[in-house]
Amino acid sequence: MEKMVPYGKLSKRKRREMDRKRRRTWNGLNPVTRSPENPKAYNRRKARSLEDDPDARFFV
């Protein structure tokens, strides 16, 4: 049976090993909180795309 060694005194390799065992995956889920875009806000990308394509404003 292994002796209990404080985490801070473990070697870097042993700490990494223990950390890997404790970690879990998010299974493809991004943990960053996202909020929907504000529809009233000015969107520079949208305005620029209209500038680049002069035919985009006219429908035939």
Secondary structure, DSSP 8 states (H G I E B T S, - for coil): ------GGGS-HHHHHHHHHHH----TT---S------TTS--HHHHHHHHH-GGGG---
